[in-house]
Amino acid sequence: MIMSGQNQNPNSQYSKPIGSDGVDVLHDMNDHHAPLWDWIISNLPRAMDGSILDIGCGGGGFLKRLSDRYPYALFFGIDISDDALDVTAEVNYDLMEEGSLELLNASVSDIPFEEGSFDLVTAVETYFFWPDLKSDIEEAYRVTSAGGMFVIGSEMRVTVDDTEYIESSLRDYGARLVPDEVIVGHMESAGFDVKVETAPDSRWVMYIGVKRI
Ligand SMILES: C[S@@+](CC[C@H](N)C(=O)[O-])C[C@H]1O[C@@H](n2cnc3c(N)ncnc32)[C@H](O)[C@@H]1O
């Protein structure tokens, strides 16, 4: 099927939403991911007034929820899709107007900020599309402040026994799902202390890393 955007495979709209189909996918994700975001935010600190970066911000709904939770923080979003950044800007019009949100087209592999820039770095439903998970987590570590937090969230937690689910996610969506021990291993070797939270009766998972001081 030929898409109206540049993506030929409709499922690649999840890894890099482009064009009108991509914009539709971004709005759908803003609806579909909302319960996951609420659960993630319920496990984050009650207050925060520093700088917060969302990697792979997609349609920007998570940044909007973070700004409701942390009204005194400064927000930053990066994504490799200009269309995602446009939707994020629309959805967060007020934040953009007041200068509390900066958006940049950038990959997690090369985050255009100085070391230790952020008190909280988040990455929801995106790690499985990253080019090199280990070094990309090290890059997130670089921009996290000492004692700051890096959170990876996913609604597709797997164990090593989930072979069929892992294979179909890769085949259908290009999503390279990995079990807890792989993500936790990469986060710990980067220099985070890590806690894993899961939600009952679902595959929801969040990896909470605190940068060792
Ligand atoms: C499934 S969407 C999730 C979007 C959003 N975080 C959410 O929770 O709805 C994945 C997003 O990650 C972005 N992405 C993929 N690879 C990336 C990379 N290497 N660096 C930054 N963002 C990336 C995609 O463009 C897309 O917007």
The ligand as a Tripos MOL2 file, in Angstrom:
@<TRIPOS>MOLECULE
LIG
   27    29     1     0     0
SMALL
NO_CHARGES

@<TRIPOS>ATOM
      1 C1          5.2900    4.6700   19.2110 C.3       1 LIG1
      2 S1          5.7430    6.3640   19.1540 S.3       1 LIG1
      3 C2          5.5600    6.8580   20.8760 C.3       1 LIG1
      4 C3          5.4010    8.3330   21.0220 C.3       1 LIG1
      5 C4          5.1810    8.8430   22.4350 C.3       1 LIG1
      6 N1          6.3450    8.7160   23.2690 N.3       1 LIG1
      7 C5          4.0070    8.1860   23.0910 C.2       1 LIG1
      8 O1          4.1440    7.6640   24.2140 O.co2     1 LIG1
      9 O2          2.9120    8.2000   22.4890 O.co2     1 LIG1
     10 C6          7.5320    6.3110   18.9730 C.3       1 LIG1
     11 C7          8.1510    7.6790   18.7500 C.3       1 LIG1
     12 O3          9.5800    7.5460   18.8820 O.3       1 LIG1
     13 C8         10.1840    8.3110   17.8660 C.3       1 LIG1
     14 N2         11.5480    7.7850   17.6190 N.ar      1 LIG1
     15 C9         11.8840    6.6470   16.9440 C.ar      1 LIG1
     16 N3         13.2120    6.5000   16.9020 N.ar      1 LIG1
     17 C10        13.7470    7.5580   17.5700 C.ar      1 LIG1
     18 C11        15.0750    7.9780   17.8560 C.ar      1 LIG1
     19 N4         16.1340    7.2750   17.4270 N.pl3     1 LIG1
     20 N5         15.2590    9.0960   18.5780 N.ar      1 LIG1
     21 C12        14.1910    9.8420   18.9990 C.ar      1 LIG1
     22 N6         12.9020    9.5030   18.7500 N.ar      1 LIG1
     23 C13        12.6790    8.3830   18.0370 C.ar      1 LIG1
     24 C14         9.2490    8.1790   16.6820 C.3       1 LIG1
     25 O4          9.4240    9.1740   15.6940 O.3       1 LIG1
     26 C15         7.8820    8.2330   17.3600 C.3       1 LIG1
     27 O5          7.3840    9.5520   17.4510 O.3       1 LIG1
@<TRIPOS>BOND
     1     1     2 1
     2     2     3 1
     3     2    10 1
     4     3     4 1
     5     4     5 1
     6     5     6 1
     7     5     7 1
     8     7     8 2
     9     7     9 1
    10    10    11 1
    11    11    12 1
    12    11    26 1
    13    12    13 1
    14    13    14 1
    15    13    24 1
    16    14    15 ar
    17    14    23 ar
    18    15    16 ar
    19    16    17 ar
    20    17    18 ar
    21    17    23 ar
    22    18    19 1
    23    18    20 ar
    24    20    21 ar
    25    21    22 ar
    26    22    23 ar
    27    24    25 1
    28    24    26 1
    29    26    27 1
@<TRIPOS>SUBSTRUCTURE
     1 LIG1         1 GROUP 0 **** ****
